[in-house]
Amino acid sequence: MRPVRLDVTPVHPVHPPESPFLRLPEPITTLDARWVVLTPERALEAFLGPEWRALLTPEQVAQVAAAEWVMLGVTPQGYENMARSLADILRWVEESQWQLQQCHDRMASP
């Protein structure tokens, strides 16, 4: 058997680039907002009182019953709470998008 000669060249291991440390976005904080769905009948009752049907003609009552819309009723504090919660959700989305962009840019750069 003939001896075999092996040439060995030292190789330095290649380490992946360090990924940037990115904190997760702060959690979303939502606030309580009480609201009510107002159908045409409930809206008229809220604005005109429980005897609203007596104030309208039968044709008008039929038109109200046939209406296909609703309104959401909310207190001023509930509206403020909804606005603050929505702002916090948007903040979270923007922070997440920024972090994703940072990771994408880091991976794309050589």
N, C-alpha and C positions, 0 to 999 in steps of 0.2 A: 504494500500500500504506500502510495506516495503522500508525503506531508502536504498539507494545504496551508497556504499562508493567507491570513485575514488582515486586511488593513482596516484599522479602526480610527475613525476621526471623532474627536470629542464634539458633542453637540450641546449647546446651551439651551436649556428649556425655554420655550416662549410662553410667557404668562399673558393672559388676557389683560387688557387695560383695566385699571381699577374703575369700577362703576362709581359714579358720584353718589354720595349719601343724600338721599332725598327723603325728607320727612313726609309721611302721609298727610294729606290735608286735615285740618282740624275737623272734627265731626260736625255734622249739621245740627243746629239747634233749632227746633221748631217750637212755636208758641201756640197755645190753644186759641182757636178762633171759632166761636159759635155762629152758626148761620142757619137760615131757614129757607126752604124753597117756597116761593110764592107763586101759586097758580093764579090765573085771572080771578077766580072766585075768592081766594084767600087774600089777594091784593086789595080787591074792592072792600072786603070785610075789614082789613087793616086800616084802610083810608077812610071809609064811609061808615063803618060800624056794622054790627050784626044784622041790621035791618036794611042792608043795601038793596035787596031785591025789590023792596017796596018803593024805592026811589026811581027805578027803571021800568020801562015798558016791557012787556013780554018778549018783544022782538030783540030788545037790547040785552035782556037776560039770556036769550038763546045765542046771541052773538058772543057774549062773554063765555058761555059754556062751550062754544065751538072754537074759541081762540086756541091757537097752538103755540103758546109761548109760556115761559116761566121766568121769574126773576129770582135772584138770590138776595136775601136780606141779611145784613150783617151789622153788628153794632159798630160804633166808631172805634172802640178798643179792639174788636175783632178784626176790623179792617187794618188797623195798625199792626196787629200781630201777624196777619197774613202777609203784609208788605215786608215786615222784618224777616219772616221765615223765607219768603221768596228771595230776598236779598242774600240771605245766608246760603241758600241753595245755589244761587248764581256764583257766589264767592267760591264755593266748593268746586263747581264745574271749572271755573277759570284757573284755580290752583291745580286741578287735575290735568287740565290741558297743558299748562305750563310745564308740569313735571313730565308728561308724556313727550313734549317737544324736546325737553332737555335730554331725556333718554335717547330719543331718536337721533338728535344731533350728535350725541356722544358716540353712538354706535356707527353712525355714518362717517365720522371723521376717522382718518387713518391713524 
